[in-house]
Each structure stands twice: as structure tokens, then as C-alpha cells.
């Protein structure tokens, strides 16, 4: 009981006024049974789902939801907003020419615009974008939008990949909700473009906006899948963060997404016909 109270107070502290969007404090449901889903993929991890309409959190692994991890490619959401706001890029069609260096993913080896770079998670595009923004402006905007610890140490084109930037699953939820609610310190133009390129799946029953990420923190592999689901007039924000020392790459990459989809199915937010598991 005491631990539950402390955890609830911690949510208030971390997320501030955003958790009172429905007019009353959030309720937390701890789902220890989700462990079997993580065990299926042989990874550790934490999961948060927030429904502001009900003021309700669904949590797996409370000890990790407030722990900070390197954001890896989930930072592309914020990086896109900053690139647009600083007018380094004009819109989702802004092209950066490929530098002709062959990289491990064939989809990266061509000219990219913001939309394709986001969908393909093209690292070199966002590294060049960050370099064009510059260190001072990047730090200014990270501080302004209170993104994680706002630490840009490690290099302007590496701080979210191998540098000092850190963010927790709960902080990811807060950032996503502020984006959805147009409460971030960016123009409506910038936020609308980013919300559009985030769409991963759009059906008659739901719209899924999301971003994956994979990086290393020390010797630990960190995998993310974050986003929000618009379903039957309500919004569900989610953040899944997995960790593993020993991985089989395909299994680890798939686990980030599949765990989320299995949990959403368990919570009856998507059904079998709509569920798409990556093999």
C-alpha cells in the first residue's frame, strides 16, 4: 500500500498538470501478469499505458517506469519538431541528399525526406538534421520542451544514440500527451506535420501513431516502442522499454513492437483481426 502511494505521488510530480486532464487524480493498475509476455521474448522491460479520459495508468514493472534510458530513435519525434521549428526543414517533403555511403539497411541508401526518414528510421538523415540545427539551438529547444534530462553531451549527431540524453517511460508518456494536446512549445504547423508522419496504422477502428528505437546503454541493449492509440473516441498513450544483455537481433527488434501489440490485445483495445505481429 505504501509503495503504491509513493508511486502515485511520483506520477504527480513527474507529469504535473497533464495527469489531471480528466479532472481527477489518476488511478494505477499494476499488471504483474504481463511478465509472461516479456519472458516470451527473453527480455526485461517496463510498460506504461495512460488513458486520460479515465485518469488511469496500466503499469508493468513499477521499478523501471521512472528509470531513465537512452531514447535512441524515439528522439526522432522531438528532432523532427526542432528541425521544423528552426526552419532547417520546411515540411515532411524536405529532401536531404544521400551521401552515397552504403549502410546496413538498403532503404537508407537513397535520398530521403522527413517522412521517409521517419518511417525508415534513417539515422544519417536525422544526424544531418541535428548538425544543421546546431548545438546551441538544439540545447535551447530540449530545455524549452523539457525533453528528458535535456543532455546533449556526446556530440550534436550522437547525443541521443550514444551520448548523455536520457528519458524514462513516464516522461515519454508526458511528452506524447503534450504533443497530442498541442501543449508543446512548437507551432501548430510543426506539431501537425509530426503527428502525421507518426501514423503507423490507420483503420476504421483505430489510428496508431508510434516510433521505435534501439540503442545501447553501457553493455545493455535498450529497445523502445512508444506512441498513442486513438480508439473509439479515446486516446491511449503507451511506452514500452525493453532491455537485454544477450540478444538475437531479429527477436529483440520484433519484441519491442510485438509486446505492445499483445498487451493492447490483452486490454481489448485491438482485436485479432487488426493485430499485426512482426515476424
N, C-alpha and C positions, 0 to 999 in steps of 0.2 A: 504494500500500500504506500509506504514511504517513498520507494523508488519510483512508483507511478506518479506520485505528486511532484517529485523533483523533476521528472521527465516533462510533465505538463508545463511546469513553470519555465523550464528550459526552452520549450517551444515558444512560449510567450515572449521570452527575451530575444530569441533568435529572429523571429518573424514579425514581431511588433504588431502594428495595426492590421497587417494583412490577414492575420488569423481571425480577426473579428468581422470579416466581411459579411457573415450571415447574422451578425448582431448578438452572438453569444460565444463563450469560450469553446474551443474545440474539444471533442471527445476523442480519446485514443483507444484503438483496439489493437492489442498485441496478438500477432498470429505466429506463434512458435511453430505451428504445423507447416509453415512454408519451408522449413528447413529441409524437408524431404525433396523439394524441388531443386534447391541448391546442391544437395547431396547427389542428385541425379547427374549433375554436371561436374561433380568433384571440385566445387569451388566454395569459398567462404563468401559472405556478402551481406548486404543490407538493402531493405526495400522500404520506400515510403510512398503511400498514396494519400492524397488530400482531396476531400470533397468540400469546398467552401459552402455549398448550399446547405449541407448538413452540419458543417463545422466539425468534420470527422476525419481523423487520421487512422489509416491502417498501417501498422509498423511491423516489420520483421527485423530482429536483431537491434534492439534499442542502443546497445553499447557502441554501434558503428554509425548510426544515422547522424550523429553530431561530429563524427571524426572527419577530418579534412584530408582530401586526396587530390592528386594532380588531375585537372579536368580533361587533359588531352583534347580530343576533337570535339567534346561538348562545348569547348570555348568558342567554336566556330559560330555559335549563336551570337555571343557577345562581340566577337571580332567582326562579324558582318554588320552589326548595328553601328559599331565605331567607324568602320570603313565608310558606311553610307553617311553617317552624321558629319564626318570630317570632309565629305565630298571627294575622298580619294577614289571612290567608285560612285557612279551616278545611280545605278539601279541594278536589277538582277541580270541584265543583259551585258553588263560591263565585262569586256574580254581582257584577260591578261595572256599574252602570248607565251606558249610553251618554250622553255629554254633549250629544248632538244636533248636534254639529259634523260636517258631511259631509266625508268623507275619500276619497282616491282609490280605495280598494278597497271595493266595496259590502258585502263580508262584515264589514267593520269597523263599519258603520253600524247597529249594533244592540247591545242588552245582550250582555255576554259573561261566560262563566265561565272558570275557569282552563283547562279542557280545550279549549274552542273558541278561546280566545285563543292557546293554544299552537299548535293546528292551523292557525289562520288567520294566525299571526304578527302578532297585533294589537298594534301599538306602543303605542297610547294606554292599553290595559289595563295593560301592564307598566310604563308610566311612572307611572300612578296607584298601582300596587302599590309601586313604589320610593319614591314620595313618602310613602306610608303607613308603610313600613318606617323611613324617616328616614336621614339621613346617617351618624349615629354607629353605628347598628346595622348598616347596610349595610357600612360600612368594617370593623367588627368581624368580620362573617362572611366577607367577602372575605379578610381576613388569616388567619382561622382555617382556612379551607379552601384557602388558598394558590392562589387563582384568578389566574393570570397575574401581572401586576405589581400587582394589587390597588389600582390608582389610580382614585379616584372623582372626580378633578378634572373640571370642566366642567359640573357641575350634577347633582343627585340623579336627575333624569329624563332625562339626556343623556349621562352619562359613558361608557356602552357604545356609544353611537351616534355622537357627535361629540367626546367628551371624551378623557380620558387612559388609559382602560383598554386594555390590550394583552395578547395571548396568542398563543403560537406553535402551529403544528400539533402538535408533540410534546407541548406542555403540554395541549392539548385531549385527546390520547390518554390522558395520565395521569389527567386529571380524569374521563374517561369510564370508565376501568378502575376507579378508586376508587368511582365510583357503582355500577357493576355488582357489584363485590365488597363493597358495603356498608361501605366503609372511609372514607367522608367523615364529617365531624363533625356529621352530621344524624341525626335519629331515623329508625328503620326506617319509621315511618309516612310521613314526608316523602319518603324515597327511593323507597318503593314507589309512591306516587302519581305522582311524576315519571317513573319508569320506565314506568308505564302510559300516561301521556299522550304519551310519546315514540314509541309504536308507530305507525309509518307503514304497515307492511305485515306481515301475519301469514298465512303459508301453511302447508301441510303440511310443507314442506321447510325453511323458514327464517322467522325473525322479524327484522324490521328496525326498529330504533329510531334516530331521527335528528332533526336540526334544521338548517335552512338559515339563511343570514344574508347581508345585503347592506348595505354601508356605504361611506363614503368616508374615505380617509386622505390628507390633502392633496388633490391633484387625481386621485388614483388610486382607482378603484372596487375594492373588496375583496369577494369573494364566497366564502361558506363552505358546505360540506355536511359535517357531522360526525355520527358515531353509531357503532353497533355492530350487527353481524350475528350472530345465533345460528343456526348451521348444522351439522347432524349432530353435535350434542354439543359443538361447539367455538364459541368466540367470536372474532370478528374486529373489532377496533376500527379505525376509519378517520377520517381528516381530510383534506379537500380544500380548499385555499385558492387561489383564482384572483385575478388582478389584471389590470386593463386601464385604459388612459387613455381610449381611444375605444371606446364601446360602442353596440350596438343593444340596448336594454333586454331584449327578449324572449330574444334569443340569449344574453346574459350570464346572465340568470336561469336559463335551461334548462341552460346549460353547467355550473353548479355541481353539479347532480344527475346529468346525463347522463354526465359524465366519470367519476363514481364508478361508475355502473351499468356502463359499458363496461369499466372496469378490473376490476370484480368478475366480469363475464362472462369477460374475458380470463383471469382467475385460476381460472375454473371454479367459482366459489362460487355463482353463479346461472346459469341457462341461458336460452336464447332464449325459451322459453315463459313464464318467470317475469319476464323483464326488461321493465320498463316505462319507456320513454323519454318525457320530457315534450316535447311538440311546441309 
